[in-house]
Structure formats: structure tokens, C-alpha cells
Amino acid sequence: MIDPLPADALRKRFDPSEFDFETTDDLPADTEVVGQDRAVEALDFGMSIDAEGYNVFALGPTGTGRRELVQHLLEEQAAGEETPPDLCYVNNFDDEREPRALRLSAGRGCELKEDVDALIEELQTALPGTFESEEYRSRREMIQEEVQEGQEAALEDLQEQAREDGIALIRTPQGFVFTPLQDGEVVPPEEVESMPDAEREQVQQKIEGYQEALQDILQKVPDHQREARRRIEALNEEMATLVVDDLIDDLRDAYADSEDVLSFLDSVRDDIIENVDVFVQSAQQGPSSGMQGPQQMMQQQGQQDGGQQAARAPDGAFWRRYRVNLIVDHEDTEGAPVVYEDNPNYQNLVGQVEQIAQMGALVTDFNLIRPGALHEANGGYLIVEARQLLTQPYAWEGLKRALQNDEIQIESPGQALGLIRTLTLEPEAVPLDVKIVVVGERMLYYLLNALDPDMDRLFKVTADFDDQIDRGEAQEDAYADLLATTIDENDLRPFDRTAVARVFEHSLRMVSDTEKLSAEVDAIRDLVVEADHWARDEGADAVTDAHVQRAIDAQIYRADRLRDRVQESIEREKLYIDTTGATVGQINGLSYLKVGGFSFGKPNRITARVRLGEGDIVDIEREAALGGPLHSKGVLILSGFLEGRFAQRHPLSLSARLVFEQSYGGIDGDSASSAELYALLSALAEVPLKQTLAVTGSVNQRGMVQPIGGVNEKIEGFFDVCEERGLTGDQGVLIPAANVDNLMLRPDVVAAVEADDFHVYPVETIDQGIALLTGVEAGTRDEQDGFPDGTMNGKVEARLREFADRRRQFARPNGTPPSSTEDM
């Protein structure tokens, strides 16, 4: 018989006295990484190699703190690297739909923006002041007077010639009028009508001649006006050039080392001068004289010109065309940037051009260009979560496109997909130099690697984070430092050595392995924070093991409602589980349930019925479509075991039915296959199985009991049932011997074992297990290749031989029994 495990084998205990510190205040609190050597080395390699496509996919289970760890390692690496340049967008005066990108050394982008803002502010004052100055007014008036004087002189000459010829030139509100003179006086119209026909005809001919001369003079007026405007425009350009050049030359000197900035400043200068009329204020309008002569026409033209200028007076919208849109500012950045984008949609990655509603329409300009995470991380590192990235439309494809083209092109998703084409900005693309670290679960990585052919080219480095840490003195010291770091970062009370020991034990329990520590730092952090809460609730200065245990108990209590309902159903005999006596073909199997983040064990009654048949073992769960493929596989293995052990000389002539009683949901996994085999052997041998024992473990075709998961929860699930009904001292659980180093049972279970009230048996083979469950030796084949009478194997083989004989008997036409030679 197999001896039960001693109490000290059921739980790994840490001796607080062996720690070389009193509280975590004595520890350095500077440890961020423990036991992730493979992942850290991969990240170091990915960060250091300067080659295309060596981006990193950090994969591993959630809760390991992989993202925070990645960010910490990247920040350490980036601190010693060069800070990338600032990025600005400015107007492209040749084509405003295609703004230009300017890259300046870190901090100079902000300087350029401030300098250009100051330039605009000075221009807003200097340019209007120039065109309101006395010098400008006098020079403009001189040009206008020169033109007007020429027109007046021509009119005066014509008027003098006409007077000498007896004709007067008179200005009226309707225009110029010629009329005859007599003795220096204008002849009234009625006297003109009374003149002899010959005289009147002669006067009319003179007037027509002078009208033609007047018409020639008036036709030259627009030419003179155009000449005046040309001269005034030249004057405006001259005056504006003096002001603009004086102000811009200072900036040109400050940015002489940047050809792009100099080109931009030249474009600003040329555009201001080209639009100088915007800054020219309207001339003062003189009173109307009621005359429509050349002088009046010149004045009217000047008023119209001034009116247009007043209407186009520069406002804030006009000055926006000269501003600098600083979208990435590294003035305060030390080293290379490390950016974590928590919402990696397409626009947040590659940037966007915003629009504003104006007069019922959407308008935009280069000042509304907004950066994406790729812009901010350019020259450094970008971290994104795979799950968030893949759930955002076109984000994954947009990120790949940027990496493949080595540039960031800002455009809307609709434009990128060719679904829409609206008139909008197309900012100049920016060269991309960034390391991407995508953080996600292993399954997402494997799916992407299998389905996306670009994965191998763009993410050549995998940083695989483990959820377990190998135990050892160095690792335990580092783990304690990690606890101290967590406590310090969260400003918690110090943990004394008993509290640290209890956290260590809970960490072993989390991974169900006494040789491993849990790498789920998020769960450990939660436990530490909650333990501090209970310590504060009691007014304690330091956290002890009692506070840690209270935090653990509180976590379990918040999550174990379903377990309580299961235990209640068993106690009220709604679910049938026997913990006393013995029954043929019936055994207590153990299942393992995980609901949310809480897992627990649940006992299940498994029964087997056998009869004469053709060697079929029917899994009722599978037939009812409740059994998963792994469970069905375990049942099929039972056939292999029976055939290998008992059907070498005669056919396996049984029909068996196996079922999880009162199972109303799906069942999967093969951890109950050993229990099913025990029930089947019991039914064949007609030997009862002890109901005081429960069983877990899978089995192979050779009868070896194999390790399973959830061993602690399964043991505790059956223990809780037994304890509720009263421990008798002969109750216990059979587990695979390979699971012994996974045991981290609750203290109350360990105490019951220590008091000899409960037992845990490590089983290596089905023969060992059946002997424990029945009290009957399994038996081994003797020299005659048979099993001894009275053993379990002997009873099973005899029953199967009986089935085979009866099967052959039923197969004979006359029902005669077989001869002895037919048994061989």
C-alpha cells in the first residue's frame, strides 16, 4: 500500500527568521524586473540592433506587468540616446493644399514658433504704420498729382485754343459742354438757334472738332490711371520690402544653419510683399464737387481703391497663413522619447487634419494638423497594446504601412482606403525612424504570425514573458526587492518579514508549484495594496502575515459565491457525493472550475456499468455532446489499457457505460480518466470502491497515472465536503505522484493531515490506486502469465474471460460451449 504524504509535503513554508531584513524598509526598492531574463534579453537586442524590421512583439499572459516592464526598460535605454528633432508644419505658399514639414533640433521648434509669432506681431503694427506715414502719403499724393496735373494741362490747352476760336469749354454735372462765345460771353442757346444757318453751321463744325480733341484727351485718362496704379504698387512694394526685410533679416541670421527655415522665411517675405495691398489703408475721401472731370474721376478711383483695401484689411485669419504649427516639441525631452499610446486608433497613430465649421462649411488649414503617436515617438520608441490595436479599424494596416514605407503620411482612413476623395490638405510625409513594441497575449501573436505574412518582416524580435519565475536564493532576494519597490511606489506601510514570507507562499500557490514563484506582478501588487489597507484599518505601523492572510481571505470571499453554492448543494444532498462506505462501480472524481479570476475544486460522482458486448466503452458525456475532445480522448485511452492488459488471448467482450452523474454542462480534460478507469475496474471485478476517497489524475495506455492541473483546488474541494460532514480519519484524495511538488494546500487542510484526520496519497500507477480504493491487491502476472486469484486484476480478467466465453457461446448455432483449446 502507498503511504499518505506527511503534512510538511503538502505546503512549502518560508521561515521568516531566515530573511536578512526586518521590514521592506531595509531593502533597496529599486527592482523592476525579476525572472524575465529571456524577455529582457530579447528587448535589449531589439533596441540595440539598427536594421529594418527589427521591431518587437512582447508576448505573454496578462497580469505579468509586461507593458510596465517594457516601458521601464525602454526608458532606461532611451535616456542615453540622442533626442530627435522637433517637427513643425508651415504653409506651402505655392500650393496651400500641401503644407511643408520643418524639422529642427530639439527645442528650436518652439523658438521658431515664438520668433515667427513675434514677427507677425511686429508686422501687424509696422506695415499699417508704414502706409499711414507722412512720407508714404506725400509720395502717393505726388504720383496722383502728377497724373492729374497732366490731365488738367491738356484740358487747359484745349480750353484756351477753343476760347481763341470763339468756343467755350464748360464743365457740368453731366460732363463737358462746348458752346459759342461772343464778346467773351457764352451765347445763350436761343441766340444760337437764331443765328443764320451758315454761321450756325460754321460754329457746329468748330464744336465737333473740339469735341474730337476732348475725346482724345479723355480716352487717355485710363492709361494715365493705370500708370498711376503701377507707380503706386511699386511704391507699396518698395515700402513693404523695407519693413519686411528689416524684420526678417534678423530671423535669417538666427536660423542661418537651416536651409528649410530660410526657404520658409523667404516664402513668407515674398507672400507679404505680393499681398501688400492688404496692408494699404484707404485714402481720405474728399467732398464731392459735383463735377465729373478727370480730377474727380481720379479721386473716385482712389476712393474705390481705398474701399477695397479697407474691406481686405488683415485680420487673425489672414495672419494664420504665416504661423508655425509646432506638432512635436522635444524641448523638455531628455534622451529619446518613449510613448505609450493607450488608444491606438488610426488617427491617434498617424495624425489627422482637423476641420472647423464656418458658415455652414467645413474648412481647414495647416494650423489644424495634429500629430499622431508615430510623430511623437519618431526617433525613439512606441508601445501599443495588440488587442486595442487590432480592434481599431485600419489601425493595424496603417501602422504596417508606415513601417513599410519608412514615413508618416497623414491622411484620413477613407482616403487611405480610397473610399472617399474630398478636397483637403495633403501634408508632406515625414521620414519614420522608430522602434515599435507591440504588447499582447501569446494567442494574438500566434494568430498574427500564422495569418499575416507581414509579421515576419516587420516584427522580427519576440520578447516572451513567462508567468513563472524559477525559485532560488538570488530570485527570492530579487522578489523581496520587487515587493519593496512596489510598496515604495505605492507609498504603503513596510511589510515585516512574516508578511513577506506569507506573500512568498501565496505566490507559490498562484502557480501551484513549490519550485516556482508567480510572475503575475499585478496580482501581487493588488495583494500588497489590500494587505496595507487592513493594516491601516487596524492602525498597525507595519504589515504582518495576519494582514496578508486577511487580504487573501477577503479576495476569496468576494469571489467564492459559486463555490459556496456548490458546497451547499452537496450538503443538502442536491448533488450526490458519498464520503463514507463503499460502492461497486462508483467513485468520487474531482473537477476544476475557474470563474473569473477564482478557481475551485468540485467533487463529481462517476459511475460505470458493464455487460457483455463487443468491446465498446461508451462515454455518455460524449454521446450527449457534453464531453469535450480531451475528455473523449481520455475515455478512448481506457480501451487501450484494457485491451493491452486483458485482451491479448481473447477478445474484449464487454460493453461499458461511463458517466459524470448530475453533470449538466460541458466537461473537458482528461484528469478524470484514472477515476473512470477505477470505476470500470470496480464494475468488472464487482469489488466496491471506498467512497471516503476521491481521485484525480489522467492515465495512459500502460496504466501510468499522469499529472494534472488544479491539484490544490481539487483536494480542497473534497476536503471541504468531508469537513462539513465531519472528518472520520479515513478520508482523503489520490493524486498523481508527479503533482507532489505542486502542492500548496490551505493551512486548514495541512492541519487536518497533521492531525491524521485527512490524507493525500501520491499514486504512480493504476495498480497502486486500485489497491488503495478497494483494499485488494492489484496483482501481477505470474510465470503462467496469469493474475493470482483474489487480486483485482485476476477478478477483472476472470470477468472478461467469462464475457468472452459467453460471447462465443452465443455465436455458436447450437449453443454448445467452446473446447478448451479454443480458449488458448
Stockholm file with secondary structure:
# STOCKHOLM 1.0

chainA/1-824         MIDPLPADALRKRFDPSEFDFETTDDLPADTEVVGQDRAVEALDFGMSIDAEGYNVFALGPTGTGRRELVQHLLEEQAAGEETPPDLCYVNNFDDEREPRALRLSAGRGCELKEDVDALIEELQTALPGTFESEEYRSRREMIQEEVQEGQEAALEDLQEQAREDGIALIRTPQGFVFTPLQDGEVVPPEEVESMPDAEREQVQQKIEGYQEALQDILQKVPDHQREARRRIEALNEEMATLVVDDLIDDLRDAYADSEDVLSFLDSVRDDIIENVDVFVQSAQQGPSSGMQGPQQMMQQQGQQDGGQQAARAPDGAFWRRYRVNLIVDHEDTEGAPVVYEDNPNYQNLVGQVEQIAQMGALVTDFNLIRPGALHEANGGYLIVEARQLLTQPYAWEGLKRALQNDEIQIESPGQALGLIRTLTLEPEAVPLDVKIVVVGERMLYYLLNALDPDMDRLFKVTADFDDQIDRGEAQEDAYADLLATTIDENDLRPFDRTAVARVFEHSLRMVSDTEKLSAEVDAIRDLVVEADHWARDEGADAVTDAHVQRAIDAQIYRADRLRDRVQESIEREKLYIDTTGATVGQINGLSYLKVGGFSFGKPNRITARVRLGEGDIVDIEREAALGGPLHSKGVLILSGFLEGRFAQRHPLSLSARLVFEQSYGGIDGDSASSAELYALLSALAEVPLKQTLAVTGSVNQRGMVQPIGGVNEKIEGFFDVCEERGLTGDQGVLIPAANVDNLMLRPDVVAAVEADDFHVYPVETIDQGIALLTGVEAGTRDEQDGFPDGTMNGKVEARLREFADRRRQFARPNGTPPSSTEDM
#=GR chainA/1-824 SS CCCCCCGGGSSCCCCGGGSSCSBGGGSCCCCCCCSCHHHHHHHHHHHHCCSTTBCEEEECCTTSCHHHHHHHHHHHHHTTSCCCCEEEEECCSSCTTSCEEEEESTTHHHHHHHHHHHHHHHHHHHHHHHHTSHHHHHHHHHHHHHHHHHHHHHHHHHHHHHHHTTEEEEEETTEEEEEEEETTEECCHHHHHHSCHHHHHHHHHHHHHHHHHHHHHHHTHHHHHHHHHHHHHHHHHHHHHHHHHHHHHHHHHHTTTCHHHHHHHHHHHHHHHHTGGGGCCCCCCCCCCSCCSHHHHHHHHHHHHHHHHHHTCCCHHHHGGGCCEEEECCTTCCSSCEEEESSCCHHHHHCEECCEEETTEEECCGGGEECCHHHHHTTSEEEEEHHHHHTSTTHHHHHHHHHHHTEECCCCHHHHTTSCCCSCCCCCCEECCCEEEEEECHHHHHHHHHHCTTHHHHBCEEEECCSEEECCHHHHHHHHHHHHHHHHHTTCCCBBHHHHHHHHHHHHHHHTCTTEEECCHHHHHHHHHHHHHHHHHHTCSSBCHHHHHHHHHHHHHHHCHHHHHHHHHHHTTSSCCCCSSEETTEEEEEEEEEETTEEEEEEEEEEEEEEECSSEEEEHHHHTTCBCHHHHHHHHHHHHHHHHHHCSSSCCCEEEEEEETTCCSCBCCSTTHHHHHHHHHHHHHTCCEETTEEECCEECTTCBEECCSCHHHHHHHHHHHHHHHCCCSSEEEEEEGGGGGGCCCCHHHHHHHHTTSEEEEEECBHHHHHHHHHSSCCCCCCTTSCCCTTSHHHHHHHHHHHHHHHHHHHHSSSCCCCCGGGGC
#=GC SS_cons         CCCCCCGGGSSCCCCGGGSSCSBGGGSCCCCCCCSCHHHHHHHHHHHHCCSTTBCEEEECCTTSCHHHHHHHHHHHHHTTSCCCCEEEEECCSSCTTSCEEEEESTTHHHHHHHHHHHHHHHHHHHHHHHHTSHHHHHHHHHHHHHHHHHHHHHHHHHHHHHHHTTEEEEEETTEEEEEEEETTEECCHHHHHHSCHHHHHHHHHHHHHHHHHHHHHHHTHHHHHHHHHHHHHHHHHHHHHHHHHHHHHHHHHHTTTCHHHHHHHHHHHHHHHHTGGGGCCCCCCCCCCSCCSHHHHHHHHHHHHHHHHHHTCCCHHHHGGGCCEEEECCTTCCSSCEEEESSCCHHHHHCEECCEEETTEEECCGGGEECCHHHHHTTSEEEEEHHHHHTSTTHHHHHHHHHHHTEECCCCHHHHTTSCCCSCCCCCCEECCCEEEEEECHHHHHHHHHHCTTHHHHBCEEEECCSEEECCHHHHHHHHHHHHHHHHHTTCCCBBHHHHHHHHHHHHHHHTCTTEEECCHHHHHHHHHHHHHHHHHHTCSSBCHHHHHHHHHHHHHHHCHHHHHHHHHHHTTSSCCCCSSEETTEEEEEEEEEETTEEEEEEEEEEEEEEECSSEEEEHHHHTTCBCHHHHHHHHHHHHHHHHHHCSSSCCCEEEEEEETTCCSCBCCSTTHHHHHHHHHHHHHTCCEETTEEECCEECTTCBEECCSCHHHHHHHHHHHHHHHCCCSSEEEEEEGGGGGGCCCCHHHHHHHHTTSEEEEEECBHHHHHHHHHSSCCCCCCTTSCCCTTSHHHHHHHHHHHHHHHHHHHHSSSCCCCCGGGGC
//
